[in-house]
């Protein structure tokens, strides 16, 4: 996923004040809970079953999040937009 975001970000940023910006990613380990026995486990592949009861029914609890912690624009030169104050 990070590769796709980096690719599209660089394409969309071309010709804007964001051109040349860098994306940094921290990935979270996937975690699942079996809907049949309640076991918590880490999925090891795209297709998997509960390691305890072998049920294929589960809920993914972690690993699909996308959270932007911060955007740093220090040092960037950009035009002042009317009605918008940039600090």
N, C-alpha and C positions, 0 to 999 in steps of 0.2 A: 504494500500500500504506500509506503514512504516513497518508493521510486515513482509511482504514478503522480503523487502530489507534487514532488519536486519537478517532474517533467512539465506538468500543466501550469504550475506556479511560474516557472521560468518563461514559458510561452506567453502566459497572460501578462507577465510583468514587463516583457520586452517593450521598450519605448516609454516606460512610465518611471516614476521615482523609485519603484520597487525593483527595477532592473539591476541585476547583480546581487540582490539580497540572498541570504543563505537561510535555508530551513534546517532546523535541528530536530531530530526525533528521538524520543525515548519510548520504547515499546514495552507493553505489559504482557506478561505470560497469560495465555488463555486458561481460564478456569471454568469448569462445568459442574453441575449438580445433576445426578441421576434422578429422573422423575419417578422411577420405580422403587429404588431402595434408599435414596437420599445421600448416597455416597458422593463426596466431593473429589474431583480428580482433574488432572491436566490432560486435555486432549493431545494426542501425539500425531494425528494426521487429519486430513479433511474428512475421512470416513472412519468412525470409531464407535465403540460400544463401551458401556460402563465396565471398568476392570473388575468389579466385584460381582455383579449379577448378569453381565453381558447384555443388558437392555440397550437398545439403540435410541431410547427416548430420554432426552436430557434437556437442560436449560443452560445456555451459555451465560455465565455470570460476570466474566471479565475477559477482555481481549478485543472488544469491538469499539472501545472508546476512542474518541478523537477530541482532544482538549487543547486549545491554544492558550498556553501559559502567559506569553507576552509577545509584544511586537515592539521592537526597538527601532526607532527612526532617527536616532541621534546622528548628527553629521550629515544628514540628507538635506539636499537643497531642493525646495519645492515651492511652487507659486502659491501665494496666499489666495484662497478662494473667497469670494464675496459672501459675507455672512457666516463664515466658519473661522473660528480662531484656533490655530494650531499652536500647541505649546510643547 
